[in-house]
Each structure stands twice: as structure tokens, then as C-alpha cells.
Amino acid sequence: MRNVDFDVAIIGAGAAGLAAGRRLAGTGLAVIILEARDRTGGRAHTVAGPGGAALDMGCGWLHSADRNPWVGIAEQLGLTVDRADPPWNKPAANRDFPPTDQRAYRDASESFYARLEAAAAEPDRAAAELLAPGSRWNPMLEATSTYYNGAELERVSVLDFHRYEDSGVNWRVVEGYGRAVRDFGQGLQVKLNCAVSRIDHRGKVVQLETTQGMIRAGSVIVTISTHLLATEAIRFDPPLPDKVEAAHVLPLGVADKLFLTLDRPDILPPETRLHGSLTTSRTASFHWRPFGRPLTEVYFGGALAIELELDDAFVAFAVDQLVAQLGSDIRSSVHPVARSAWHLDPWAGGSYSHALPGHSGAREILAAPVDGRLFFAGEACSIHSFSTTHGAYETGIAAAEAVLRAP
């Protein structure tokens, strides 16, 4: 019998790691989940706002909700799934964005995505090359990319984007998506504040150097972010240069949030969308009064989000844009509550992955097992649901199944 502490060690207690742990529970294997943070959930994180309102600092939308496993999981946990339409399916509230212009933007958007789909039959290139030259709507298309890719279109692979599958159904967990992920892990053996720095897989037993000592395992499932893999926050012995290179070309984009309370919430109806600007990609987007609460949820993405993190300037930027849209009286009527900073987060380094142009095949390389003992999971390993929590879940389940099949 092998001299191991655990049959399986899972590195990371985010959606992928918890899914793998849940799948392996009850199989008779001794399983431990090692988490560097002082909490579970990873990039799914809910905090309490005014009046106990759940504020999702990371993932907030159940994308492809009609087939998203987290819908059933949340409901089994006794949480509430809100099935109302998202604000981006409704007209925007900007006074400088009349219905005729909104229709023109929708037409431009549909044409752009049609060109992206058609270009998938050609050699890979940057999505930005499919923008219509000189279109007045290009800044808004770029801004939108920073929200759902976390990056500008010049950094996004057309082929990778084409492989993403989305049903267009988007719901929310009233008590928080992050809470659903956290609660899903209850009962699993998780060691918090336990960062792994080295994985020695030279022998039959995998040895993990951690901040809480050496751990020996028969198999290891690695679910850390591509940023941590690319910067070799965990060193592999022998090295795994293919994994490091794949992580480099699957960088994490950045999508951040800011929550502001509203003294005068009735300025706009609940569940309203407001663009900070229509003429630049360096803009925030406002979700006014989600769930009818006296709050606005502000989205920032891409290079702008990174810049605002480094300068700690989210509030000033958002308030200036609100003043430009709603008038100067709004300045004294909004108050910051919470914000994220995923780029500066030491255990994330960003929000979710995108493939750089020319590297759409890197996800398969990242997900491939090594020697039947090292397995990889996380949203970046998902071919069709990358950047999502359900993609992370599905890869965690797949990695656990691979462990069970291994000789």
C-alpha cells in the first residue's frame, strides 16, 4: 500500500475544486481540498451589503441557466433562483440614447457577431479585426467585450470565442451565487490558509509542499487560475512547460464591480441598465436597483478595470459618469459599499480566461492529465463554457471522474 496521507489532494476550493471534492465524496477515497485563502468559493464570493443584501463580488449571473447545474444546486441548498430577464435585454435608460440609436446599435452588434461566426471557418485572428471600420458603435462593442471577456477585442481569439456556447438564458441567485458555491462545499474536508508552493511528481507518490507542511497524495487535481500557473506560483518537479505556456496564452481578463447605495433610488426604475458613456470603451455600466434594492451595481472591465484598481479610483470614476448622465445632484446621493479588485487578488490575478489570438487550442493542453496522477480543472479548462462557474464545475466533475478511472 502506498504511503500517502490522502488518496486525492485537490488544490483550490473554488467551484471546480468543490465540484471534484463533492464527486469523490462517498467513493471510499481519502480526499483533502487545499485552499490558500481563508474562505472557500474562489472567484465566487458573496458579501453582505446594507440590510443584509447579498452582493456578488465575483460571478453573479447563472449563464445558460436553462442547463446550468448551479440552478439545481442552489435550489437544493434552499436558495432562491430569480428568473427575471437581465437588464441588458431591456432598453437602456440613457437620455442620449434614443430608441432609434438603440436599434442601430443592436443591428451593429448583430452584424459584428455574425462576422465573428463566419470568420471561425478561417485562420484564427483577433476579434477586433471584425469591427466595421469607422463605426460609431465600435466603442460600445469594445466596452461590452471588457465585461464578458474581461479584455479588449484585440486580445480575444475569434476561434476561442466561436467555441463558447451560451443559451442566452441568464438568472440570478437572490442570496448570492458565491453563497451557493460556498454552501455546496459544506461537509467536505477543506484545509484553509494552506497554499501549495511545489508539486513533486517524480515518484509514485505526489508530494505537495504547503504552508502547513508536506502532504503526500496518490493523485492531485489542480484547479488554480491560469495567472498562478503562468507565474509559477506553484512549481512542478519535473517542470511542466506545456502547462505554463498554455496558461500564458489563456490569461485572465479583469471584470470588477462596485456597489453604491442610493439616497434617491427612484430616479430610474428597478432593473434598469445605464451606460456611463456611449462614445468610449473606457466606461462603466450600471445595473440600477438589482432586485429592487436601493443600490447600483457598477461593472468595469479590461484595461480600465486594471487601471482603476491600481489607482483605487473606482468610486470617483463611477460618480463622474453618473453625474454626466443624471446631473450633478446625484454626486451627494450615492455612497460606496463594496468593490472587487480581482487583478490585485494574490490568489486569482484576474477574473476569467480568454484565449489570445492564435491560441484557441490551449484549453485542451491545459486540461490534459499528466502521468495519470496530475489532473487539471477550472473554467480555463472548459472548451465551451470557459469564463463561467458552470464551466468550472463541469471540469471539476470531469477531473474527478478521470481520477476514478485511473489505474
N, C-alpha and C positions, 0 to 999 in steps of 0.2 A: 504494500500500500504506500502511495506517495506520502511524503512528509510535508503536508500542506496545512495551513491554518484554515483555508476556505477552498471549496471546490471552484467557486467563481468569485472573482472580485470585479465589481463594476465601478468605473471611475466616472463620477459625476451623477448628482441626484436631481437632474433636470427631467424633462418629460421622457427622453429616451432612456436614461438610466433607471428611472422609476418603472417604466413600462417593462424593461428587461427584468428588473427585480420582481415585479408582480407576476410575470410569466413563469419565472423559475421557482416562485414560491410554491411549496407543496410537492415539488418533484423529488424531494429527499436530498437535494444538494444543499451544502452549506454555502450560503451566499452573503456577501457583505457589499454594501454600497459606500464608497469613499467620496466624501464631499468636502471641497476646500472651504466653502462658505460656512457661515453659522446657521444656515437655513437650507431647506430643500426647495426645489422649484426651478433653479437656474434662471433662465431669462423669462420665465413666467413668474411674476411677482405682484401680489396684490397687497396694497397698504390701506389702512383706514383713513378716510377723509372726514370732513365735517359731518356730524350726525351719524357717524359710523358708515358712511357711504364707501363702497368698495372702489378703489382706484387701481386700475391695472397699469403698472409702470412698464410692463413688457407687453406680451401678446394680450389682445383684448377681444379679438373677433374670432369666432368659430368659422373659419373659412371652409367652403364646401360643406356647409353644416348638414346638408341632407345625407352626407355619407361620412361625416367626421365622427370618429369613435368617441371623442370627448363629449359629445352631446349626451350619449347614453351614460357615460361615466359620471358626468355632472349630475344628471337626474338620479342615478343610483345613489349618489352621495347626498341626496336631498337638496340639491341646489336648483335654482330656477333658471331655465333657459328662456331668454326673451327672443321671440321670433319676429319682431318688427323689422321692417326694412331699414337698412343702414342709411345714414344721411346722404351719402354720395349717390343714392338712387333718386334723390329729390332735387328740385331746383335750388340753386344756391341763393343766398339771401343778399348778395352784394348789390348795392344800388347802381353801381356802374357796370352791371352785367345783365342787361335786359334779356327777355326770353329769346329774341331773335339771335343775339350773340351766343346764348347758351346752346341753342340748336346748332349754330355754326361750329361751336367748339365740339359738340358731340359728333358732328359729321367729320370734323378733322381728326378726332380721336379714333373713330371707327375706321377711317381710311388708313391711319397710321398703323393700327393693329392688323388690318388686312394686309398691308405691305409686309409687316413682320412675319405673318404666317406664310405668305408667298415666298419670302426670302429664305425660309427654312429648307427649301429644296436646293439652295445654292451654298457655296462655301461660307463658313461662318464669318461674321464680321460684327462690328459694334452696332447696337440698335440705333444709335444716334444717326447713322448713315441713312436710315429710312425716314427721317424727318423731312417734311416738304420744305425745300429751300425758301427762306423768307416768310414762312407762315407766321402770322401774328399769334398763333396758338402754340407755337413751339415751347415758349417758356412754361406754360401750364403743363404741357406734356412732360417736360423735364422735371418740373416740381412733383408731379404725380409719381414719376419713377423713383424719386428720392423717398417717397413714403412707402411704396410697396417693394422696391428693390433695395432701399437704403443707399442707393448710389445713382449717379447721373447716367444717362443712356450711353455715353461714350465708354463706360466701363462694363456694360452689360452685353453678354453674348446673345446673339439672335437665336442660335440653336438651343441654348440652355433655356431661354425664355419660352421658346416654342414647346419644349417638353413639359413645362409646368401645366398641370391640369387643375382647373377650377370650375366648379359647377355654377358659380355666381350666387350661391345662397350663403348669406352671412348673418349669423346670430350671435348673441352675447350671453354670458353668464352674469346674472344680476349681482351675485355675491362675489364675482371676480373669477376670471379664467385662471389666474395664478393660484387662487384658493383651491380651485378644482384640482389642479396639478399637485399642489401640496397635500391635500387631503387624500388623493389617490395613493400616496406613498405611506399612509399611516399603517403601522404594523410591520413594515419592512425593517430589516436591520441596517441602519444608516449610521456611519461614523462621521460626525460633523467636524469642521475645523481640521480636516485631515487631507492636506494637499500632497499629491504624489509628485515626486521630482524625477524619478528614474524607474524604468521598467527593464529589468534584466531577464531576457527570454532566451538565454543561451542554453540553459539546461531543460530538463523535463518539467521542472517546477519553475514557474514565473515568480520572480522576486520583485516586490514593489518597495522602493524607498519612499517613505512618507514622513510628514512632520510628527507623526505619532509612532515612529519606529518601522521596522521591516515587517512586511506581510508577504507570506508565501501562498500562492494560489495555483490551482491547476489550469484555469483559464481566466482570461481578463477581457472585459468588454470596455472599450474606451469610448466615452461619449463627450469629450471636451470639445470646445469650439475650435474652428479652423484657425483662429488667431493664436490660440495657445499651442496648437500643433505646429503652425508655421514658425513661431518664435521659439520653438523647442523648450517651452516651459516644462514639458516632460521629455526627458532624454530616453531614447530606446537603445538598448545594448543587446545585440548588434543594432546599428543605426537602420532607420527605415527612410532612406532618402526619397523614395517614391511617394510616401505619405506626406512628408514635409513639402515636397514640390506641389502635390495636389492641393494641399492646404493653402499654399501661397497663391494659387490661381483660383481659389474659391474663397476670397476674402470676405470678411463680414462687412456689410454695409451698416449704416447707422440710421436708426429711426428713434427719435426721442419724443418724450411727452412732457408737457407742463400742464398742471391743473391750476385754474384760477377760480376763486369764488366770486360770485356776482351779487352786488348790492341791488342791482336793478335787472333781474333776470328777464323781465317781461319785454325788454327791448326787442327781442326776437322770439319766435315760437320755439317750443321744445324740439329737440332732434333736428336742428337746423344746421346746415353747413355754410360756412363763411370763408371765403378765400382772403388771405391777407393782402395779396396783390395778384393782378391778372397779367402783369407785364414783365415779371421776372421769375426765374426759377428759384431765387433765394427768398422764399416766402414760407410762412406758416399756413396751416389750415386749421380752422376752428370748428369743433363739434360743439354746438351751443346746447346746453342743458340736456346732456345724455340722461335717459331715464327720468326726465323732467326735473332733475336736481338743479339747484342754483349754482351751477358750475359751467365752465367751459373747458373742454379737453383740447389742448393745442398740440398739433403734430409738427415736427421738424424732421428733415431728412437730409442725407448726403453730406456734402462738404459744409453746408450751412450748419447742420447739427453739430458736426465736429468743432467748427469754429466757435459756436455759442457755448459748447461745453468747456472749451479751453479758456474762454473769457468769462464764464459764468454769467452770460448775458441773455439768457432765455427770456426773463421777465421783461426787461427793457425792450427787447425786440418785439415781443408779442404785444405789449401795451401800445407801442408806437403804431403797429399795424392796426390794432383795434381803434385807435384814435383816428387814423386815416379813413377807416370805414364807417365808424359810428359817431364821430365827433369828440371834441376834447373833454366833454363831461365824463366820458367813460373812464378817463385816467384814474380818477379818485374812487371809482366804483368797483375795481377789480383788485383781488388780493391773492398773492401766490400761496399755494398749499403744499404742492409736492412737484418734483420733477425727476426725470431719469437722467442718466449720464452713462450710457452703455459703452461708448468708446473708451472712457476712462475707467470703466469697471475692470479691476485686475483679473477677474475670473471669467470675463466674457471677451472684452476687446471689441465689441460691436454688437449688432442686433441679430442679423441673419445673413446667410451667404448668398452671393451671386457669382456666377462663373464669368471670368474675364473673357473677352472675345478670343476665339480660337481654342478655348479650353473647356468646351461643354462635356467632354468625356472624363473630366477629372473626378466626377462624383463616383463613378464605378471604381476608379483606382482607390479613392479614399475609403470606400465601403468594403473592399476585398479583405477577407481574413488573411492572417499570416500564420503559417505553420500549424493551422488547426487549433491554435491556443490563444491567439490575439484576434479579437473581433472589434468592429468599429460601428458606431451608430451615432445618430444625431441628425438634425434637419439637413445638414450639408451632404449627408449620405443618401438622401432621398432623391430619386431620379425625377419624380413627377410632383412631389409635394414639398420640395425644399422651401425653406424660409417659414415653415409653419410648424405649429405644435403637433398637429396630427401627423405630419411627416416625420417628426422626431419620434413620436410614439410608435409608428409603424416600423421604423428602422430598429428601435429598441426591441420590439417583439421579434423581428427577423433575426437579430443578433442572438437573442436567447434561444430561438429555435435552432440556429446554427450550432450553438454550444451543445444542445441536447443531441444533435445528430453526430457531433464529432466523436471519433473513436476514443 
